[in-house]
Amino acid sequence: MDLAAAREEYSRGGLSESDLAPDPVGMFERWYVEARDAGVREPNAMVVATTDPDGAPSARFVLLKGFDERGFVFYTNQASRKGQALAAEPRIALLFPWHDLERQVRVEGVAESLSRAEVEAYFAVRPRGSQLGAWASHQSRPVAGREELEQAYADVERRFAGVDRLPVPEEWGGYRVVPATVEFWQGRIGRMHDRLVYTRAGDTWATCRLAP
């Protein structure tokens, strides 16, 4: 398998300073809409990178569930590996890999726990199957096999049979990633990619270009 020769030339477009929105959230919204309208599968899928208490890095895909001027929101089991990592070290990185558009967005910042009211409001609109799954699965913990998971799911189905509004599991919650830097990356010919970065400067944002 010759991976040394596996490459594509990026030629879909470019990104100049004049293209930038005044702030990274406005720019992210613009690119997100373009990714969605272009048919990118799950454009809200992002890589979430954390650091464990012992310094080991860890990354996984998570779905973005909201964003505004305050930051980027996702939900998870807070007793999971990522939850334990964020409890010890709240600094975090996000990556949106929009390959079809030869783009990526990188976010670095700090994760803050959402209020219980915000968590309950989102949990209430999740599909019932997802709600049951949140109760059945103690994320990141070892299980004996698939059968154990299926039994746990069946148990919570029986437990909440006839219950219209499931409560939120105690260990389930969410985070808002407050960005310190946001990078917009656009592939270019010859690997001369465009990398334009917003950096928080108090209540405003400064921008600069990075070499590819």
N, C-alpha and C positions, 0 to 999 in steps of 0.2 A: 504494500500500500504506500504509494508515493505522496505523502501529505505535503512534502516540500513544494510540489507543483500545484497544490489545491488552492486556488485563489480566484477572485473575481475583480474586475476593474470597476470601480465605483464612478458612475457618470450621470447620475440622475439629476444633479443640481449642485448648488453651492449655498453658502450662508455668509452674508456680509453684515458688517456692523449696522448698516442702514436697515436691515431686515428685522432687527431686534425690537421687541416690545419694551416699554419702559421698565417693566419688572419681570422676573422669571416666571411668576404664576401666569401672567397674561401670555407670555411666550409659550409656556407649557400647554396652556389651553389651546392655543392656535395649532401647535404641532399634534396634540392629542386628537383634535377634531380631524385633522388631515389624515392621521393614521387610521382612525375609525372609518372615515369616509372612503379611504383607499382599500378597505377590506382587510386590514391587518387583523389576524386572529388574536382575540383577547388583548387589545391594545393596553388594557389596564394591568396586564401581568407584568410584574417587576421582580427583579432579583433584590432580595433584602440581605445585606451583609452585616454581621455583628461580630463581636469579639467575646469569647467566653472568659469567665473570671481568671482562667489560667493563661490567657493571652492567645488561645487558639482561634483562628478565624473560622467563620461558618457562613454559608450562603444558601439561599433557597428561594424558590418562586413563591410570591404572595400576590393577592389581587388588591390593587388600589381601590378604595371604596369612597373616596372623596378628596377634594383639594380646594383650597381657597387661599387667601392672602396669609392665613395663619400657618399653612403647611399641608402635608400629604398624609392621608388617613388610611390605616388598615386595621383589621381585627384578627385576633388569634387567641389561642389558649396561653395565658400568661404564665402558666407553670411549665410550658414547653421549653425546649432548649433555647430558642430565641428570646422567650420571655425572661428566663433566668439570666441570660447574657445581658439583656437590656437593664435588668434590675441592678446588675453590678457595674455596667458600663453603657450609659445611654447614648453614646455617640454611635452613629449608624450611617450606612450608605445604601442608596437605592440606585438601581439601573433599569431603564426601560430600553429593551433591545428591539427596536423597530427595523428589522433586517430588510423587509420588503421596500422600505423607503431609504435604505442605506443611512439610517439615522440611529442615534442613541441619545438618551438624556441621563445624566449622572447627577444625583443629589447627595450632598453630604450635610449632616446636621445632627440634631439631638432629638431623641424620641421622648415624648411626654405622654403619660397615661391619660386616656380620655376619662371624662367624668362618667359616673355610673348611669346618669340620665342619658348621655349620648350612646353608651353601650346598649342600654335597654331599648332605646328608640330604634337602633339598627337591628338588633336581634329580633325585634318584633316583626320586621318585614322580610326576614330570611325565609326561604322555603322550609316547610315543616321538616323535611328530610334532613336539611342542614342543621336545624335546631336539635333534632334528635341525635344527630352525629356528634354535635358539640357535647352532649351529655354522655354519649357512649364512649367517646375516645378521650383518654388521658394522654394527650399528644406528647410524643417523643419518648414515652415510657415503654420498656420491653413488654411484649405479649407472647404467649405460648404459641400462637398460631392464628390463622384466619378465623378459625372456629370461635376463638375467644372473643374476637371483635364482633362477629355476627351474633353471638349470644348476648353480648353487652347491648347491642342495638335492639335486639328483640326484647330484652328486659326493660329498656327505657320506653319502647313502644307500648308495652303493657302498663308500665307505671303511669304514663301520661295519656292513656286511652281516654277519650272523652274530654280531655282538657284542651280548650280552644287556644289559650294563650300560655305557652310554655314560659316558665321563669328562666332567667339567665343563669347558667352554671356559675358558681362562685369563682372559679379559676379562669373564666372566659372574659376577655376584655378587648381593649384596642389602644392604638397609639396614634399620636399626631407627630409627624417628623417635621420639626421646625428647621427649615433649611438655612445653612450658613453659606453654601456655594451651590450653584446649579450650572452644570455645563451642557451645552447643546452642541452635538457632534454631527457633522454631515460629511459623508464620504466623498472624496474627490479623486480624480485621475492621478496616477503616479503616487498614491498614498499621501498626497499633499492635502490631507483632510482639513476641514474647517472646524476649529474648536473655540467657541466663544463662551466665556464664563461670566456669570453674575456672582459677585461677592458682596455679602451684606456689610454695609458701612453705617452702623447705627440704624436710623429709620429709612435709609435710602440704599440703593444698590449701585455698585460700581461694576463696570464691565471691562474685560480685557480679552485679547486673543492669545491662545497658547500654540506653540509650535506642535505639529503633529508628530 
